Amino acid sequence: MNGDPMHLEPKTMAEIFPRSKIEAKPRQLRQAWLKDVGFDEAPWYHERMGLLELKDFLEVTGEQLDYVKICTPQVLYHPGEWVAKKIKLYQSYGIEPYLDHGYFKKAWRSGVVEDAIVAGAALGFRVIEFMNTFDDVTDAEWKAWRQLALDHNMKIIYEHHPRSGWYDHATNVPAIAESIVRGAVPFLEHGAFALMMDHEEIELHGKKAEYELGKVIEALGRENIIFEITSPKEAPMRWLDDLTAYFEMWGPNINVSNVMPSQAMYIEPLRAGDRPGPLIANRY
């Protein structure tokens, strides 16, 4: 030790305990997309996210997050003025909320897609997620709906998922890379800025995921793909395995989504090479 410790210049925690530098927004890679369930928690979630909790949360994590899925029940059943305030709060921290594919799916089944797009934009959303429909929606309909979203200043996400994401009780088989790319291209050429890769599609590929979905990365570009992790609704701790596997297969700079609030602080350490066991065991 040099000098008198009583007269040391104080250092920040980041200077004493170096951590990964977070690239400034907007960024093309290393994005983390949040999942916000609002007060629609039961029976699977225990992460209430009201406006007061959210502001505190964003003071801590805001610079690490890029987009946030506002889950459909929250949009439909929480007071509209409250949802609009939440949207603006996220946007004030440089985080863009979006309407998820469940919103589109419900609108399609109800025959109100056009009204749903316009209503979402009026509420303050600037991003909407569409999904593959296995040809139930025609090319002409898709073109019209994409244009309607664009006309209301909304960007588009295209999600690829297995058949069970669209049809109830469907049998799933893994899609080949060429099929995934073929479905995504019309959207990426007309309003979409990202392909969302559903976690169930990734799981279906098993050990072949690195190779097959790697071909999708080669075709569309790493910066245009978002890899979804498993929700606690389906498997409470699977998200850690997903993140570890994704970073090992496709690199630590990939974009990931479906991150719950309590998971947000783990993303950067996992990117840096920490692994779940030691990371959690040494957390406290």
C-alpha positions in Angstrom: 0.0 0.0 0.0 1.4 3.4 -1.0 0.8 6.5 1.0 -1.4 7.2 4.0 -4.6 5.2 3.8 -6.4 8.0 5.7 -5.8 10.4 2.8 -6.6 8.1 -0.2 -8.8 9.6 -2.9 -12.1 7.7 -2.9 -12.7 5.5 -5.9 -16.0 4.3 -7.3 -17.1 0.8 -6.9 -16.6 0.2 -10.6 -13.0 1.3 -10.3 -12.3 -1.0 -7.4 -14.3 -4.0 -8.7 -14.1 -3.7 -12.5 -17.0 -4.9 -14.5 -18.0 -5.2 -18.1 -18.6 -1.8 -19.8 -22.1 -1.5 -21.1 -22.3 0.0 -24.6 -24.3 3.1 -24.9 -27.8 3.0 -26.5 -28.9 2.6 -29.2 -26.9 -0.5 -29.8 -27.2 -3.3 -32.4 -25.8 -6.1 -30.3 -25.7 -7.1 -26.6 -29.3 -6.0 -26.2 -31.5 -7.3 -23.4 -35.3 -7.3 -23.7 -37.4 -7.4 -20.6 -40.8 -9.1 -19.9 -43.3 -7.0 -17.9 -46.4 -8.8 -16.6 -47.7 -5.8 -14.6 -50.1 -7.0 -11.9 -51.2 -10.0 -13.9 -49.0 -12.4 -11.9 -51.0 -15.4 -10.8 -50.3 -18.3 -10.9 -46.9 -18.3 -12.6 -45.2 -15.0 -11.8 -44.1 -13.3 -8.6 -42.6 -10.1 -10.1 -45.2 -7.3 -9.7 -44.3 -4.3 -11.8 -46.3 -1.2 -10.9 -45.2 2.3 -11.7 -43.5 3.0 -8.4 -41.5 -0.3 -8.5 -40.7 0.3 -12.1 -39.1 3.7 -11.6 -36.8 2.3 -8.9 -36.0 -0.7 -11.1 -35.1 1.5 -14.1 -32.9 3.7 -12.0 -30.7 0.6 -11.4 -31.1 -1.3 -14.7 -32.2 1.2 -17.3 -28.9 1.4 -19.2 -28.8 -2.4 -19.6 -32.2 -2.8 -21.2 -33.4 -2.0 -24.7 -37.0 -3.2 -25.3 -39.7 -4.5 -23.1 -42.7 -6.8 -23.8 -45.8 -5.5 -22.2 -47.7 -8.7 -21.8 -51.1 -8.8 -23.5 -53.4 -9.2 -20.4 -51.8 -6.1 -18.9 -52.6 -4.1 -22.1 -56.2 -5.4 -22.2 -57.3 -5.4 -18.6 -55.2 -2.8 -16.8 -56.5 0.8 -17.0 -55.5 2.4 -20.3 -54.2 5.6 -18.7 -52.0 3.6 -16.4 -50.6 1.6 -19.2 -49.9 4.8 -21.2 -48.0 6.1 -18.2 -45.9 2.9 -18.0 -45.1 3.2 -21.7 -43.9 6.8 -21.3 -41.8 5.9 -18.2 -40.0 3.1 -20.1 -39.4 5.4 -23.0 -37.9 8.1 -20.8 -35.1 5.6 -19.9 -34.5 4.7 -23.6 -36.4 1.4 -23.4 -39.1 0.8 -26.1 -42.2 -1.1 -25.0 -43.8 -3.4 -27.6 -47.1 -5.3 -28.1 -46.3 -9.0 -28.1 -47.4 -11.7 -30.5 -50.2 -12.7 -28.2 -51.8 -9.3 -28.8 -51.8 -9.9 -32.5 -53.0 -13.5 -32.1 -56.0 -12.4 -30.0 -56.8 -9.6 -32.5 -56.7 -12.0 -35.5 -58.9 -14.6 -33.8 -61.4 -11.8 -33.0 -61.2 -10.3 -36.5 -60.1 -6.9 -35.3 -56.4 -6.7 -36.4 -56.7 -3.2 -38.0 -58.5 -1.8 -34.9 -56.0 -3.4 -32.6 -53.0 -1.9 -34.5 -54.5 1.6 -34.4 -55.5 1.3 -30.7 -52.0 0.1 -29.7 -50.5 3.1 -31.5 -53.0 5.5 -29.8 -51.9 4.1 -26.4 -48.3 5.0 -27.1 -46.8 1.9 -28.4 -44.2 2.4 -31.2 -43.4 -1.3 -31.8 -45.7 -4.3 -32.5 -44.8 -8.0 -32.8 -46.3 -10.1 -35.6 -45.8 -13.9 -35.9 -45.7 -16.7 -38.4 -49.2 -18.0 -39.0 -48.5 -21.0 -41.3 -50.3 -19.4 -44.2 -53.5 -18.6 -42.3 -52.8 -15.0 -43.1 -52.4 -14.1 -46.8 -49.4 -12.2 -48.2 -51.8 -9.4 -49.1 -53.2 -9.2 -45.6 -49.7 -9.1 -44.1 -48.6 -6.4 -46.5 -51.7 -4.3 -45.5 -51.2 -4.8 -41.8 -47.5 -4.0 -41.9 -48.2 -0.9 -43.8 -50.9 0.1 -41.4 -48.5 -0.3 -38.5 -45.9 1.8 -40.4 -48.5 4.5 -41.1 -49.0 4.8 -37.4 -45.3 5.1 -36.7 -44.9 1.6 -35.4 -41.8 -0.5 -36.0 -42.3 -4.3 -36.4 -40.8 -7.4 -34.9 -41.4 -10.8 -36.6 -41.5 -13.8 -34.4 -40.8 -17.3 -35.6 -42.1 -20.1 -33.4 -43.3 -23.7 -33.8 -46.8 -24.7 -34.8 -48.0 -24.9 -31.2 -47.5 -21.1 -30.9 -50.3 -20.6 -33.4 -52.4 -23.8 -33.2 -53.6 -25.3 -29.9 -52.3 -28.8 -29.3 -50.2 -28.9 -32.5 -47.3 -31.3 -32.9 -44.0 -29.5 -33.3 -41.1 -30.3 -35.5 -38.0 -28.2 -35.9 -37.9 -25.8 -38.9 -35.0 -25.8 -41.2 -33.0 -22.5 -41.5 -34.1 -21.8 -45.0 -37.8 -21.9 -43.9 -37.2 -19.5 -41.0 -35.3 -17.1 -43.3 -38.0 -17.4 -46.0 -40.7 -16.4 -43.5 -38.7 -13.5 -42.0 -37.5 -11.8 -45.2 -40.9 -10.2 -46.3 -41.1 -8.6 -42.9 -37.5 -7.5 -42.7 -37.9 -5.9 -46.1 -41.1 -4.2 -45.1 -41.0 -2.6 -41.7 -39.5 -5.2 -39.4 -36.2 -4.6 -37.7 -35.8 -7.9 -35.9 -36.5 -11.6 -36.1 -37.5 -13.0 -32.7 -36.5 -16.6 -32.3 -38.9 -18.3 -30.0 -37.3 -20.4 -27.3 -39.4 -23.5 -28.1 -38.0 -23.5 -31.7 -34.5 -23.4 -30.2 -35.3 -26.3 -27.9 -36.7 -28.4 -30.7 -33.3 -28.3 -32.4 -31.5 -29.7 -29.4 -27.8 -30.3 -30.1 -28.3 -29.2 -33.7 -29.4 -25.7 -32.7 -25.9 -24.2 -33.0 -25.5 -25.3 -36.6 -29.0 -24.9 -37.9 -29.8 -21.5 -36.3 -26.3 -20.4 -37.0 -27.3 -20.5 -40.7 -30.1 -18.1 -39.9 -27.5 -15.8 -38.3 -25.4 -16.0 -41.4 -28.3 -15.2 -43.7 -29.9 -12.4 -41.7 -27.1 -10.9 -39.6 -26.6 -11.4 -35.8 -27.8 -7.8 -35.1 -31.2 -8.6 -36.6 -32.0 -11.6 -34.5 -33.3 -11.8 -30.9 -33.0 -15.1 -29.0 -35.8 -15.7 -26.5 -35.1 -17.4 -23.2 -37.6 -19.7 -21.3 -40.1 -18.0 -19.1 -40.4 -19.0 -15.4 -44.0 -19.9 -16.3 -42.6 -22.9 -18.1 -39.5 -23.8 -16.1 -38.4 -21.6 -13.1 -34.6 -21.9 -13.6 -34.4 -22.7 -17.3 -33.4 -19.1 -18.2 -30.0 -19.6 -16.7 -29.3 -22.7 -18.8 -30.7 -20.9 -21.9 -28.4 -17.9 -21.5 -25.4 -20.0 -20.8 -26.0 -22.2 -23.8 -26.9 -19.3 -26.2 -23.8 -17.3 -25.3 -21.6 -20.4 -25.8 -23.2 -21.3 -29.1 -23.6 -17.9 -30.8 -21.3 -15.7 -28.7 -21.8 -13.3 -25.8 -22.8 -10.4 -28.0 -26.2 -11.8 -29.2 -29.5 -10.1 -28.3 -31.7 -11.9 -25.8 -35.3 -11.4 -24.8 -38.0 -12.6 -22.3 -35.8 -11.5 -19.3 -37.7 -11.1 -16.1 -36.9 -8.1 -13.8 -35.1 -10.2 -11.2 -32.9 -11.7 -14.0 -31.8 -8.4 -15.5 -28.7 -8.0 -13.4 -27.3 -11.4 -14.4 -27.2 -10.8 -18.1 -23.9 -8.9 -18.3 -22.0 -11.2 -15.8 -23.1 -14.2 -17.9 -21.9 -12.5 -21.1 -18.6 -11.9 -19.4 -18.1 -15.6 -18.7 -19.5 -16.2 -15.2 -21.5 -19.4 -14.9 -24.7 -20.0 -13.0 -23.4 -22.1 -10.1 -20.7 -19.7 -8.9 -22.6 -16.6 -10.0 -25.6 -17.4 -7.8 -23.7 -19.0 -4.9 -21.4 -16.0 -4.5 -24.1 -13.4 -5.1 -24.7 -12.6 -1.4 
